[in-house]
Structure formats: structure tokens, C-alpha cells
Amino acid sequence: MKTNGIQRNTLCCQSSPNIVKLASLVLIILLLHAFQAEAKGTAYRKKYRQHLSKPALSAEWHTWKSIHGKSYQSHREELNRHSVWQANKKFIEAHNAKNKTLGYILAMNEHGDLVSS
């Protein structure tokens, strides 16, 4: 297209806003991904700090692990197994509190860090 002797490249003028939009979209996606990864990391660190802030429970957990020869490949796996173990421990304690009506008690065993299916 010629205007007053100057040729304009209409394709370049039309595609520039599209390139800017695409680059902006890619940047937004990357930022969202980074924020999501940071949020997951922050939640994990918060949960791990809570785990470490309960020394009596932590000592009981470590005693149970050593009795049953338990070890885990990562801190994250140990945190997850500890959460399961805690839930199972609470279930056992609640059940045993009703011992008079049920007539039997439960105890923690080597499967205390596993989810029942």
C-alpha cells in the first residue's frame, strides 16, 4: 500500500499488537506458574515447621520409626507419612476412649504410617 510516495508494510503494523498480546500472555502464564510453585513451597514449609514445632509428638514419631525400622526417601514423604500416622493415632485414641462400650482396644503397629483402603 502506497500513501504519498511512502510504502507501508501493513502486515508489520497489524501483527505488532498481536505479538505484544502473545508475549504478554506468555509472561502472565509464566508468572502464574511461578506464583503457584512458590505457594506450594510456602504451604509445604509451613506444614513442615508445624511438624517440627511439636517436640513431644516428634519424639514419639521418631521412637515409633526406630522401633519399626522406618525411613523415608525425602522430607516431603516423611511429612506425608507423619500426617497419616498422626491421623491413625487420633483414630486409635478416639476408639480407645470408647473402650467401655466397644469392649476392645486398638494399638499402633508397624502399619501406622499407611492409609487404610
PEDA-V742849 format. One record per pair of residues at least 4 apart in sequence whose ideal C-beta (glycine too) atoms are under 7 Angstrom apart, sorted by sequence separation. I is the first residue (numbers start at 1). J is the second residue. D is the distance in whole Angstrom. If there is no record, write none. Layout:
BEGIN
((I/J/D) (I/J/D))
END
This chain:
BEGIN
((2/6/7) (9/13/7) (10/14/6) (11/15/6) (12/16/6) (15/19/6) (16/20/6) (17/21/6) (18/22/6) (19/23/6) (20/24/6) (21/25/6) (22/26/6) (23/27/6) (24/28/6) (25/29/6) (26/30/6) (27/31/6) (28/32/6) (29/33/6) (30/34/6) (31/35/6) (32/36/6) (33/37/6) (34/38/6) (35/39/6) (36/40/7) (37/41/6) (38/42/6) (39/43/6) (40/44/6) (41/45/6) (42/46/6) (43/47/6) (44/48/6) (45/49/6) (46/50/7) (47/51/7) (48/52/7) (49/53/6) (54/58/6) (55/59/6) (56/60/7) (57/61/6) (58/62/6) (59/63/6) (60/64/6) (61/65/6) (62/66/6) (63/67/6) (64/68/6) (73/77/6) (74/78/7) (75/79/6) (76/80/7) (77/81/6) (78/82/6) (79/83/7) (80/84/7) (81/85/6) (82/86/6) (83/87/7) (84/88/6) (85/89/6) (86/90/6) (87/91/6) (88/92/6) (89/93/6) (90/94/6) (91/95/6) (92/96/6) (93/97/6) (98/102/5) (108/112/5) (2/7/5) (3/8/6) (8/13/7) (65/70/4) (72/77/4) (1/7/7) (52/58/7) (72/78/4) (99/105/5) (1/8/5) (1/10/6) (72/81/6) (96/105/5) (96/106/6) (95/106/5) (92/106/5) (92/107/7) (92/108/6) (89/108/6) (61/82/6) (61/85/7) (88/112/5) (48/75/7) (85/112/5) (51/79/6) (85/113/5) (84/113/5) (84/114/7) (48/79/6) (51/82/6) (84/115/6) (44/76/7) (47/79/6) (81/113/4) (68/110/4) (70/113/7) (64/108/7) (64/112/7))
END
